[in-house]
């Protein structure tokens, strides 16, 4: 596989939580990583912190996000920013997909 092109047919869908959340690492390089995350309605991304900066773009569905105590509903076309070490989490209201970008890369997502 190329280290600059990432065709969908070469990418694996990884189960994060069976029947609830799965993800596909779309691209990695330099200090960036792009991950598509698939949520079933009712699935939660439990509140957590990480040292990475994160931006997320809602591809489809509806989510309720909380970032450092501030809560908002996010729908297709909306995006958000998670500062480094900010407490954040989400609940999927309507089945959907998020496109998450991280810097630096989430080494814990990469299988070697």
TORTOR-748131 format. One line per 8 residues: their letters; for each residue x, y, z of N, C-alpha, C. Coordinates in steps of 0.2 Angstrom, whole numbers. Atoms other than C-alpha are relative to their C-alpha. Layout:
BEGIN
a	X,Y,Z,X,Y,Z,X,Y,Z; ...
END
This chain:
BEGIN
xxxxxxxx	4,-6,0,0,0,0,4,6,0; -4,-7,0,6,18,-4,0,3,7; 1,-4,-6,10,30,10,-2,7,-2; 3,-6,2,2,44,0,-7,0,-3; 6,2,3,-13,36,-8,-4,-5,4; 4,5,-4,-27,27,2,-6,-2,-3; 7,2,3,-40,19,-9,-4,-4,5; 5,3,-4,-55,13,0,0,-8,0
xxxxxxxx	0,8,0,-53,-5,-6,6,-3,4; -6,2,-4,-36,-6,3,-1,1,8; 1,-2,-7,-44,0,20,-4,-5,4; 3,5,-4,-50,-11,34,-5,4,5; 5,-2,-4,-66,-8,44,1,-3,7; -2,2,-7,-61,-10,63,-6,1,5; 5,-1,-5,-74,-14,76,3,3,6; -2,-4,-6,-72,-2,91,-5,-3,6
xxxxxxxx	5,3,-5,-88,-8,100,-5,-4,-4; 5,5,4,-98,-23,93,-7,3,-1; 7,-3,1,-114,-17,85,-1,7,1; 1,-7,-2,-111,1,90,4,5,-4; -4,-5,3,-96,9,83,6,-4,-3; -6,2,4,-83,5,70,4,6,-3; -4,-6,3,-69,15,61,4,-3,-5; -4,2,5,-59,15,46,6,6,0
xxxxxxxx	-5,-5,0,-42,24,46,1,2,-7; 0,-2,7,-43,34,30,7,2,-3; -7,-2,2,-25,42,29,4,1,6; -5,-2,-6,-10,44,40,6,2,-4; -6,-3,3,6,54,36,2,6,4; -2,-5,-4,17,66,44,-2,0,7; 3,0,-7,9,72,60,-8,0,0; 7,0,1,-9,70,53,-3,-7,0
xxxxxxxx	4,6,0,-22,56,54,-7,1,-2; 8,-1,2,-40,55,46,-3,-7,1; 4,6,-2,-52,42,53,-8,1,-1; 7,0,0,-70,39,48,-3,-5,5; 3,4,-5,-81,33,62,-7,-1,-1; 7,2,1,-97,24,60,-4,-1,7; 4,1,-6,-110,25,74,-7,-2,-1; 7,2,0,-127,16,76,-3,5,5
xxxxxxxx	4,-4,-4,-141,26,84,1,-3,8; 0,2,-7,-139,26,103,8,-1,3; -7,2,-2,-120,22,103,3,7,3; -3,-6,-3,-109,33,114,8,-1,-1; -7,-1,-1,-91,39,113,1,3,7; 0,-2,-7,-88,40,131,5,6,1; -5,-5,-1,-80,55,138,7,-2,2; -7,2,0,-61,55,137,4,6,-2
xxxxxxxx	-5,-5,2,-46,65,135,6,-3,-4; -6,2,3,-31,64,124,4,6,-2; -4,-6,1,-16,75,120,0,3,-7; 1,-2,7,-21,76,101,-5,6,-1; 5,-5,3,-29,91,93,-5,-4,-5; 5,3,4,-45,85,84,-5,5,-3; 6,-3,4,-57,92,71,-4,-6,-2; 4,5,2,-72,82,67,-6,3,-5
xxxxxxxx	5,-2,5,-84,84,52,-6,-5,0; 5,5,0,-101,76,53,-2,-1,-7; 2,2,7,-104,66,36,-8,-1,0; 7,2,0,-121,60,41,-3,-1,7; 3,2,-7,-133,57,56,-1,6,4; 1,-5,-5,-135,67,72,3,-2,6; -4,1,-6,-124,68,87,-1,5,5; -1,-5,-5,-124,77,104,7,-1,3
xxxxxxxx	-6,-1,-3,-107,82,109,1,4,6; -2,-4,-6,-100,88,125,8,1,0; -7,-2,0,-83,97,125,1,5,6; -1,-4,-6,-77,103,142,-6,4,3; 6,-2,-3,-94,105,148,-5,4,-4; 4,-4,5,-101,114,133,-3,-5,-5; 4,5,3,-115,104,124,-3,3,-6; 3,-2,6,-121,105,106,-2,-6,-4
xxxxxxxx	3,5,5,-131,95,93,4,1,-7; -4,0,7,-120,91,77,-4,-4,-5; 3,4,5,-128,86,61,4,0,-6; -4,1,6,-122,82,43,2,8,-2; -2,-6,2,-112,97,37,4,4,6; -3,-4,-6,-107,103,55,7,-3,1; -7,2,-2,-89,102,62,1,3,7; -2,-2,-7,-81,104,79,8,0,1
xxxxxxxx	-7,0,-2,-64,107,87,1,-2,7; -2,3,-7,-57,97,102,7,2,1; -7,-2,-2,-42,106,110,4,-6,3; -4,5,-4,-28,95,117,-2,-1,7; 1,1,-7,-32,87,133,-7,2,2; 6,-2,-2,-50,93,133,-5,-6,1; 4,5,-2,-63,82,141,-6,0,-5; 6,0,5,-76,77,127,-3,-7,-1
xxxxxxxx	3,7,1,-88,63,122,-6,2,-5; 6,-1,4,-103,61,111,-5,-6,0; 6,5,1,-120,51,109,-3,1,-7; 3,-1,7,-126,47,92,-8,-1,1; 8,0,-1,-145,51,91,-3,-3,-6; 2,3,6,-147,46,73,6,-3,-4; -6,4,3,-136,33,64,4,5,-4; -4,-4,4,-121,42,57,7,-1,-1
xxxxxxxx	-7,0,1,-103,45,52,3,6,1; -4,-6,-1,-90,57,58,7,-1,-4; -7,0,3,-73,61,49,4,4,5; -5,-3,-5,-60,64,63,7,1,-3; -7,-1,1,-43,72,60,3,2,6; -4,-1,-6,-30,71,73,7,2,-2; -7,-2,1,-13,79,75,2,0,8; -3,5,4,-2,71,80,-4,-6,-1
xxxxxxxx	4,6,1,-7,54,74,-2,-3,7; 2,4,-5,-17,43,86,4,-7,-1; -4,6,0,-3,30,88,-4,-6,3; 4,6,-3,-15,19,99,-5,-2,-5; 4,3,5,-26,17,83,3,-4,-5; -4,3,5,-12,11,72,2,-7,2; -3,7,-2,-9,-8,72,6,-1,-5; -6,1,3,8,-13,67,1,-7,-2
END
